[in-house]
Amino acid sequence: MMKQRGRFLLGLLLVSCFGHQAQGLELNENYPESYIVRKGDTLWDISAHFLKSPWLWPKLWQANQQIANPHLIYPGDVLRLIWVNGEPRLVRGEADKVVHLAPRVRTDSAVATIPLSSILNFVDSHRVMSPAVFEQASYILGDQQGREVMVKDSSVYVRGQLTPGTLYGVYRPQEMLIDRFTHAELGQKAALVGTLLAGEQQGYQMTEAQVSSMKQEMRQGDRVLPLSQDGGIAAFHYPRPGPALDQAYIMAMGTEGSVIGRHGVVFINKGHADGVRAGDLYAVMKPGASVYDVNPGTSGRLTYADMASNYLRTGSRPEQLPDEAMARIMVFKVDDKTSAALVLDNRGLVQTNYSLSHVSDAGFGS
């Protein structure tokens, strides 16, 4: 099922991108004349070696939806840059034939467009939902052995009416996503800990179920919800710069912790209500350092704010240096008030509270 979903999403991504060819191509200053494809590369990664705007990769690859048997590229292939009617194109090996890309059947070894595995792993493991929905969800009461921690293949009892023969997800709450500007609760973040197969009803608001899988310990009180179908992924579009957002920032990571790197998942504090769409690209901005300029209170020395004395901090204000573009992210799942996005490239670790800006052509390298 995972492979089928991956193939469907990849095909949908490619089909939706072929018409987006209006913007001209601008090469990086130090673009390579050739490139050897490596294991783990994506078309975004490869295009980023050549283009300032890697989301324009269809034009670099001269994508053609009508090709019946598309030429795929694999690790070890040598790609060369040539010029066709004044426009850069990539060709494979020593041939003069431009590499064409179209929806592909195989995804196990050919180079993918973006790291779909990172998205699928996240979608199957995490959810953001209304706090009220989470609180009202069914939950595990326990088992006949009186265990606090459930055991795989054992029978457990759930408070609530479940549909017999249906597989349910068991979720544990993580942090509440609260907007630091409006202080509004935007959603409850929850992690999938396992699955239950619902059995027969056992009286009013109680259902027997079998523990069918476990990703981590399953405990009394864990919430039981229908497995997410994630229809929002079906609206997955070709990456393009997203609309301007006011006070947008990284709220949380898709995993535990406050920092994440390339191909990690982040949550932002904007969603459908703000005009965000799947495929929107944004730049992640690292706050500039604060500096106290030379004045009588600094004893004639320049001082960074995090090294300043309490006297200096209470007596004057530091000057804020400009923010720096740290990464580019692509939104792939949109809820009403929040969205999940994938870090496509970066020049350092992305942290919570970093702000979002219009995506730029700044190179991030790999």
N, C-alpha and C positions, 0 to 999 in steps of 0.2 A: 504493500500500500504506500509506503514511504517513497519508493522509486516512482510509482505512478503519479503521486502528487508532485514530485520533483520534475518529472517530465512535462506534466501539464503546466506547471508554473513557468518552466523555462520556455516552452512553446508559446505561452501567452505573452511572456515578456518580449520575445523576439517578434511575434506578429504585431504587437502594438507599437514597435519602435520603427518600423520601416518607413513610415511616412514622415518622420521627424528629421528633415535633412536641410532645413532652411539656413541655419547658421554656418558661416564659413569656417574652414579649418585653420587653426593657428598652431604651428609646431613649437615645441619647447626649444629653448635656445641651444641646448646641448643634446638634441635628439640623436639616437644611434642610427647608423646606416643599416645595421642588421641586428637581429635579436634572436637568441635561442630560447625556445619555449621551455619553461621549467615546470615540474610537477607542482601543482597548487596554484599556478597562474590562472587568472580569469581574463576575459577580454577587456574588462575595465583596467586591470593591472597593466596589460600589454599596451593598450592604447595610451595609458598615462605616461609611458616612457616616451611617446612621440607627441602627444597632444596636450596643450594647456587645458583643454576642456575634454576630458576623456569620455564624457557622456555623449560626445559626437562620434563614438566609434563606428556606427553604421556607415558613415560617409568614408571613414578611413578604410573600412573593409569592403566598401562598395556592396553593401548588403542587397540581396535580390530575393524577394519572397517566392519568385516563380521557379527558382532552381529546383528541379525534381530530386537530384542527388547532390546535396550541398557538400562542398569540400570542407572537411573538418580539420582542425589542427590539433596536434598532440604534443606532449612533452618530447623534446628533442628536435622538433621541426625548426628549421631556420627561416626566419622572416626577413625580407629585404624591403626597404623603402624605395619606391620608384615614383615617377611623376607621369600623370595621365591628363593631358589637356590643361596643364598648369596646376593640377591638384595632386596632393600626395596620396599614394595608395600603397598598401602592403601586399607583397607577393610572397609565395612560399618557395623556398629553395632557389634553384637557379632558373626556374620557369618564369615566363613573362605573363603568366595567367594570374589575375587578381584572385585572392582568396574570397570566395563567396560564403556567406553564412545565412542559414535559414533554420526554421524549427527542426531540431534534431531528435532522432529517436534514442540514440545512445547518450548517456550522461556519465557513464562509469569511468571513462578514460579520456574522452575528448575534453578540451578546454571549455569550461562553462562561461556564461556571460558575467555573472556575479556569483559569490559563494552562497548558492541556494541552501546548502546543507546547514549553514549558520542560521538562516531564517527558519528552516523547518525544525531544527532542534529547539529553537526558542518557542515557536508556535506550539509545539507538542508539550512544552514544559511550563509555560507561564501564561497567566491571564491577568488582565486588569478589568475590574468590574465595579459596579456601583456598590458602595459600602452597605446599603440597605439590602441589596440582592445577596451579598455574601452573608450577612447576619441572618437572613431568613432561610438560608439553604439548609438542606438536610445535613445530618452529621452522624458520625459513628458513636454509638452508645457503648459498645464493648463486645465481648464474646462470652461464651459459657464458662470458660476457664478463668475468667476474672483478670485477664491480662490488660495492661495499659498499652502495650505495644503489640500490634497484630502480627500474625504469622502468615506467610504466603500459603495459599490453597486452603486456609482455614475459613470457617463460617463466622461472620460477624453480624451484628444487628445495627440497623440504621434507623434513626428517628426521621420519619418521613415516608411518603408513599412513592416508591420507585416502580418503574415499568418492568415486569418480569422478563428476563432474557436480554436486557439491555445493559451495555457496558457503560459505566460511569467513571468519571475522574474523581480522585480524592485530592483535595487541595488544602494547603496550609498557608495562613496569612503571612505576608512579609510586611514591608512598611506601607503605611497609608501615604498616598501621593497628595501632597498639599502644596498648592501654588504659593511661592514665597512672596509674591506681589499682592495677590488678592486674599491669601490665607484660606481659600476655598478648598474643600476636600474634592479632589478630582477623580479619585478611584482607589480601590483596594488592590494592591499587588498581591498575587498569590502564586505559589509554586505547586506543580503537580508532584505528589509523592507516590502515587500508584493508581491502580484501577480496581473497581469492583464489578462483578457480574451480579445483577439483581436477581433475586429469587422470588419466593412467594411472600405475600403479605402475612404478617404475624399480628393480627389485631389492628386496632386503630393507630394510624401514624407510626407503624413500625414495619420494617422490611428486613428479611434475612438476605444476606448477600455473601458471595465468596470472593476472597482476595485473589484476584487473577494476576496481578503484577505489582512489583514494588520497586521504586527508584530510590527510596530512603525509608526510614522507619515510618510506619503508619500507626497513628495513635488515636486514642479516644478523643473525641471532639473535632477531629479533622472534618472539613466540610466536603459534602458529596454533591457533585454537580454534573449535569450532562456534559460529555466531552465536547469541547469547542469545535465547531465545524469551520470556524474562521473564514466565513464568507468574504471578509475584507481582503483576504489574500487573492481571491479571484479577480479583484479589481486592480491587480498589480500592473503598473504601467512602466513604460520606458522612462528612465531617469531624466529629469529636466529641472531647471531651477524653479524652486517653489515661490509662492507669493510672499510678499513682505509680511512679517509677523512682528507684533509689538510685545516686548518683554518676554520673548521666547527663550527657553534655556533647557539644559539637561537636568531633568528632575531626579532620575535614578538610573541604575544600570539594570540590564536584563538578568544579571546574576547578583550574588551578594557582593558587597564592597562598594567603593566610591570611585574607582578608576577602572578603565577598560582600554583595550588596544584595538588594533585592526581586526575587522570582521566581528567585533563584539556588538552587542545590542544595547541600545539606550532608550529611555523613555523621555519624551519632551512634553511640555505642558500645553500643547496645542493639539486640536483635533478637528473633526468635521465642523464644529461650530465656528472655527477660525478660518475655514477654507482650505485646510490641509488635505492633500490627496496622496494616495499611494504613488510612489515614484518621485515625489518632490525631493529636491536636493537642497541642503543647507550647509553653510560653513560653521564650524564650531570655533568659537573665539576664546583664546586664553586671556584672562585679564592681564593688562599691563602692570608692571611693578609700580609702586608708589614711592616717590622720592621727595625728601625735604631739601629744597634748594638752599643755597648759601644765604644765611641771614644771621643776625645777632644771636638768635636762639640755638643755632647749630654750631657755634664756635668756629664758624668759617669753613665747615666741612659739609660736603654733600653726604646725605644719610638716607639709606633705604628705610621705609616705614617700619618693616619688620625688625629692624635693628635699632630703631630710635628709642631714646629714653622716654619715660613717662612724662617728664617735664615738657619735652618737645611735642609729644602727642597731644597733650592738653592745651598747649599754648599756640599751636599753629596747625595748618592743614597741609598735607603733602600734595604734590603734583602727580597726577595719574598719567603714566606713560600709555601710549596707544595699545589697544588690544591686538593680539596676534592670531591669525588664522592657524588653528592647530589641526583640524581634520575636516573631512567632508563626509556627511552622512546622507543616507537615502531613506526616506520614510517607506515602510512596507506594510504597516497595519495601522489603520486609523479608527479610533473610537470617537465618541462624541467630544470628550474634553482632553484626551491624551492620545499620543501616537507612539508607536515603536519604530525605531530607525536603526539601520545597519551602518557601522563605521566602514566606509569603503577604502579610505586611505588616510594616513595621519603622519605627523612628524613628531609625535610625542603622545603620552597617555592622555586620554580624555577623562575629565573629572566632572563630578556633579557640580551644578551651579554655573558651569561654563555657558555663556550666552550663545545664541544663534544669530547668524547674519546671512545676507544674500551670498550665495555660493560664488566663489571667485575662481580665477584661473591659476591661483598660486599652486606651484608644484609641491607635492608632499613626498614624492619618492617612495621607495620600498626598501 
